[in-house]
Amino acid sequence: MSCSQHTPHPSYWLGTKAMASSSSSMAIITVLAILVLSMGSSSAQLSTNYYSKSCPNVFTAVKSVVQSAVSKEQRMGASLLRLFFHDCFVNGCDGSILLDDTSSFTGEKNAAPNQNSVRGFNVVDDIKSAVEKVCPGVVSCADVLAIASRDSVVILGGPSWNVKLGRRDARTASQAAANNSIPPPTSSLSNLISKFQAVGLSTKDMVTLSGSHTIGQARCTSFRNRIYNETNIDSTFSNTRQGNCPRTSGSGDNNLAPLDLQSPTKFDNNYYKNLINQKGLLHSDQQLFNGGSTDSQVRSYSNNPSSFSSDFAASMIKMGDIKPLTGSNGEIRKNCRRLN
């Protein structure tokens, strides 16, 4: 055998094997790193089929309770929808609004926008119980609110949408944030725009989501100043409303009036028609049609109910995406009113 054909020294093979094995290890590590990164990013995103394997009956369980509650009291549909709004606007859609105060904890229920105003907590308890029966410890209270708000809109004649799920529940709540984040009924147009922008929603989303006032009722304290002191209001309308909301503060404060005079229990576009006729119940409602930048969108929705419906569904999905807790953040509460 000539020198040129000598067999390489064993250490040569070992070295080559070591190099091959080290490069394959690197490849494996790279693939694993990519997988971990992609898992991390996907865990931070909600999905419409999140419970398809872990709780396939979640939608049936939620809808039957919502249907029953709305049948007993149609206003409950608006109340459940409002709970979702007031939850999402305060540190994201995390079920924080559902937590009761305790001796060592102050929740959001007694914040100014919520006290004596938000309601439907017992219905949420009933929904959660029904869901726990079909799949215990799987579905968050935050997701229960998201599904219940969609079902409420559909039951009252509004559009449907595929609800994105996978939120987890907050272990904390913030009364201060609730006081500062939720736009009050006295809001100006610029204030409404900025409050919605603060949570990543556009002016268009704001006008669209305000259309949820096509259902539900408001307390006299929310509209007293408007019906007695404002001029951009239809006089017949203000006279009618004054009939059950006395001028004197403290008298009849909790008396209710429908946000939409024509069809307060039907999800439609009458809210926008009312604004054009200066029959918005709240100051903040009428601000959307008062010679400002949002007039054209109000006019468009008043003429085109299908455009309002499709935009409302899209904006509700967008609102449901506000800062959800996912992955290992938060928890899945067994009882929506308290931490595990």
HELIX and SHEET records of a PDB file:
HELIX    1   1 CYS A    3  GLN A    5  5                                   3    
HELIX    2   2 PRO A   10  SER A   43  1                                  34    
HELIX    3   3 VAL A   58  LYS A   72  1                                  15    
HELIX    4   4 ARG A   75  CYS A   88  1                                  14    
HELIX    5   5 SER A   96  LEU A   98  5                                   3    
HELIX    6   6 PHE A  121  VAL A  134  1                                  14    
HELIX    7   7 CYS A  141  ILE A  155  1                                  15    
HELIX    8   8 GLN A  175  SER A  181  1                                   7    
HELIX    9   9 LEU A  189  ALA A  198  1                                  10    
HELIX   10  10 THR A  203  SER A  210  1                                   8    
HELIX   11  11 GLY A  211  THR A  214  5                                   4    
HELIX   12  12 CYS A  220  ASN A  229  1                                  10    
HELIX   13  13 SER A  235  GLN A  242  1                                   8    
HELIX   14  14 ASN A  270  ILE A  276  1                                   7    
HELIX   15  15 HIS A  283  GLN A  286  1                                   4    
HELIX   16  16 GLN A  287  PHE A  289  5                                   3    
HELIX   17  17 ASP A  295  ASN A  303  1                                   9    
HELIX   18  18 PRO A  305  GLY A  320  1                                  16    
SHEET    1   A 2 GLN A 217  ARG A 219  0                                        
SHEET    2   A 2 LEU A 256  PRO A 258 -1                                        
END                                                                             
